[in-house]
Amino acid sequence: MSEIILEARDLELRFGGVLAANGASLSVRANERIAIIGPNGAGKTTFINLCTGYLKPQSGRVIFAGQDVTGLSPRTITRRGIGRSFQIPQLFTDNTVMENLLLALSAREGTWSPFLRLDRHPKREEMIALLDSVGLRDTAERPVRELPEGMRKLIDIAVALALDPKLIFMDEPTSGVSSHEKFQVMDTLTRALDARATTAIFVEHDMDVVARYASRVAVWSGGRIALEGTPDEILNHPEVRETVIGVGV
Ligand SMILES: Nc1ncnc2c1ncn2[C@@H]1O[C@H](COP(=O)(O)OP(=O)(O)OP(=O)(O)O)[C@@H](O)[C@H]1O
């Protein structure tokens, strides 16, 4: 069995009267594909924010690759090897796709300056190959604002992959992707993750996507995992079918 790459232990975070993380714990092995599912407000995004440094837990620990990364800044955590994409893509919409990738790289490497010549950046070819691997080669020179929502989500993921993470959190990678394109997008994405041996944890509301692409499913409820298991076990669980998927038993 592969080693544990991420361990979240008993994370707690309260917003006023709301316990958005209420003893949230999860162990992740290298190369797993974990889907996080659960109703709105269950604390799925909060969990991602706690593991990636966007929020600091009031108690609990996050251990990544054997090191305690609890409460470190998002930038430091990114450098340690945890990437993320967002529910709403965080891109510079007036810049081209290539510029977004190169700006992210330069920021990570600490090489950004107002005089940076993105058109002569030494990593352009590498970024073209990355875009190719997620099926977006043709978008390289297009401004992000011209692209549809589904494509922006993929670009946001490509930006995270450009920083070469060992593990990536993806918040709803297929929302905004049309239903007839979602499998194609996920196939491409999975191939890119496999090729880089990137472990992935993704929040997903589409159960067809969960069934097809997750190796394990964690059901979130009230700020913690209520249930976990294989897609088959979870998607056929009577309580999950009723409360999360919304189909009676
Ligand atoms: N910055 C914040 N300030 C106050 N309350 C917050 C904040 N962020 C989240 N919450 C609350 O914490 C709880 C968990 O929110 P979170 O966004 O993590 O849920 P979620 O499972 O990701 O929901 P969704 O599926 O709708 O994205 C909710 O009750 C939410 O209103």
PDBQT file of the ligand as one rigid body, heavy atoms in Angstrom, charges set to zero:
ROOT
HETATM    1  N1  LIG A 301     -15.929  33.030   5.994  1.00  0.00    +0.000 N 
HETATM    2  C1  LIG A 301     -17.014  32.531   6.626  1.00  0.00    +0.000 A 
HETATM    3  N2  LIG A 301     -17.647  33.253   7.583  1.00  0.00    +0.000 NA
HETATM    4  C2  LIG A 301     -18.727  32.761   8.229  1.00  0.00    +0.000 A 
HETATM    5  N3  LIG A 301     -19.263  31.556   8.002  1.00  0.00    +0.000 NA
HETATM    6  C3  LIG A 301     -18.687  30.804   7.051  1.00  0.00    +0.000 A 
HETATM    7  C4  LIG A 301     -17.534  31.239   6.318  1.00  0.00    +0.000 A 
HETATM    8  N4  LIG A 301     -17.172  30.266   5.441  1.00  0.00    +0.000 NA
HETATM    9  C5  LIG A 301     -18.056  29.271   5.626  1.00  0.00    +0.000 A 
HETATM   10  N5  LIG A 301     -18.949  29.578   6.581  1.00  0.00    +0.000 N 
HETATM   11  C6  LIG A 301     -20.037  28.711   7.066  1.00  0.00    +0.000 C 
HETATM   12  O1  LIG A 301     -19.450  27.462   7.395  1.00  0.00    +0.000 OA
HETATM   13  C7  LIG A 301     -20.284  26.392   6.987  1.00  0.00    +0.000 C 
HETATM   14  C8  LIG A 301     -19.526  25.489   6.009  1.00  0.00    +0.000 C 
HETATM   15  O2  LIG A 301     -19.336  26.194   4.769  1.00  0.00    +0.000 OA
HETATM   16  P1  LIG A 301     -18.577  25.566   3.529  1.00  0.00    +0.000 P 
HETATM   17  O3  LIG A 301     -18.533  26.602   2.453  1.00  0.00    +0.000 OA
HETATM   18  O4  LIG A 301     -17.306  24.993   3.983  1.00  0.00    +0.000 OA
HETATM   19  O5  LIG A 301     -19.574  24.396   3.114  1.00  0.00    +0.000 OA
HETATM   20  P2  LIG A 301     -19.584  23.506   1.773  1.00  0.00    +0.000 P 
HETATM   21  O6  LIG A 301     -19.861  22.125   2.215  1.00  0.00    +0.000 OA
HETATM   22  O7  LIG A 301     -18.359  23.758   0.981  1.00  0.00    +0.000 OA
HETATM   23  O8  LIG A 301     -20.849  24.107   1.021  1.00  0.00    +0.000 OA
HETATM   24  P3  LIG A 301     -21.176  24.202  -0.583  1.00  0.00    +0.000 P 
HETATM   25  O9  LIG A 301     -21.433  22.796  -1.057  1.00  0.00    +0.000 OA
HETATM   26  O10 LIG A 301     -22.408  25.054  -0.610  1.00  0.00    +0.000 OA
HETATM   27  O11 LIG A 301     -19.989  24.857  -1.240  1.00  0.00    +0.000 OA
HETATM   28  C9  LIG A 301     -21.537  27.026   6.383  1.00  0.00    +0.000 C 
HETATM   29  O12 LIG A 301     -22.532  27.111   7.405  1.00  0.00    +0.000 OA
HETATM   30  C10 LIG A 301     -21.068  28.409   5.978  1.00  0.00    +0.000 C 
HETATM   31  O13 LIG A 301     -22.136  29.323   5.982  1.00  0.00    +0.000 OA
ENDROOT
TORSDOF 0
